[in-house]
Amino acid sequence: MTHIDFYILPATERQARLIFACRLIDKTYRLGNRIFVACTDEAEMTALDNLLWSFNPESFIPHALFNRKQNESVEIGSVNDCGDHHQLLINLSDQLPEYFSRFERVCEIAIQEEAILKRTRENWTFLKQRGYHVASHKL
């Protein structure tokens, strides 16, 4: 069954959420995981793509925007399709993708912004009611 981790950040800025996502991607990529990041929209996809190139000068994470005919270990896309990914889903979108249960692990990242907290609480409740193992990490 899919293991779900919720990371609760004390920050209120969306940029902090993207930076944490980059750190999580960096760590899990180095452990050999294939990672799919579900974003809300094209702007968020582009922002994460750009940040992955620059957030850590000593780090190189090969990645691509989904459906760009590249098969990278890290792909950034939307809630509509995740291709053949099944190892790690980092969900930054404003909904829980329908395909979440095919992943071994799902990570949700929350910041102290009301809309994101509301969505995160809804996802937590949905997953707990369906019997998923859900862990919370307050940072």
N, C-alpha and C positions, 0 to 999 in steps of 0.2 A: 504494500500500500504506500502511496505517496506520503513522504514526510514533509511537513510544512513548518517553516521558520518565519516568524514575524520579528523584524528588527525595528525597534521603536527609538527614533532619534529625538534628542531634546531640541533640535534646531527647528526653526520655522521657515527657513528659506528652501525653495525647491532645488537650488544649486547644491545644498548640502546633501540632499537625497541622491542627486546624480553622482556626487563625489563618493559617497558611501557605496553606491552601486559599482563604481569603477574599482574601488578597493576590494569589494566582494568578488567581482569578476577577476581581478588580478590574482587573488588568493586561490580561488577555485580553478581557474585556468591552469595555474602552476601545479595543481594537484591532478591535472589530466582530464578535467571535466569538459564536456561539450556543453555550451551554455547558449540558451536562447533568452533574449530580453524582450519582453512585451511592453511596448510603449503606447501611450494614449494617441499620439498623432505624429505626423511627419516632423514637426518642429522639435518635439522631444527626442525623436529618433536621431535627428541631425545633431542636436546639442550633445547627446550621449556619445555619438560617433566622434565628434570633434574633441570632446573631453577625454575620451580613451586614448587619443594620440598625445595628449599634453599633460595629463594629471600627474604623472610621475616620470621625470626625465630618465630614470634608470630602468624603466619598465617598457617592454614592448609586447603588446597584446594584439596578435593578428585578429582582425575582426572585419565584418562587412555588414552592410545593410542587407536585410533578407531579400531574396529574389534578384540579386545582382549577378547571378550566374557564378558566384564564388562559393566554395564550400569551406568556410572557415570554422574553427572550433567555437568562435563566439560570433553570433549573429544577432542583429537588432531588427525587430519587426513589430508587428501589431498583434492584436488579439484575433485577427481573422485566420491566420495560418502560421504554423511553426515548422512546416516541412517535416523532415524525419527526426527532428530533435526529440529526445526523451530523457536526457540525463538531468539537467538543471534548468529550471525556469525561474528567471528573476522577473517578477511582475511589477512594472511601474505604471501599468495602464489603469484607467478608471473603472475597470471591471475585472472580474476573475475570468480568464479565458476558458471557453468550453473545453479545450483540450488539456487543461491543467493536470488531470488525473493520469495521463499517460507518462508524466514525468516521475522520476525517482524522487526528486526533491523540488520544492517550490519555495522561493523566498519572496516575502513581501517586505517593503521598506516604507515605514510611516514617518512623517514629520508632524510637528505640532501645528498643522494647518487644518482647520475644521473639516473641509471637504475631504481631505485625504484621511483624516482620522475616522470620519463617518464611514467611508468606503471600507477602510481596514477593519473596523468593527463589524460591518456587515459580512465581510469575507470570513472573519474569524468565526462568527456565529454560524454561518452556512457550513463551514468545514467541520466544526465541532459537532453540529447536529447530525452530520453524515458519518461520524465516527473516525475522522482523520486524526492522526497524531499531530497536534499543534503545539509548537513551543514558542515562547515569547522571550526576546532578548532586549532588555532596556539598556541603552548605551548612554 
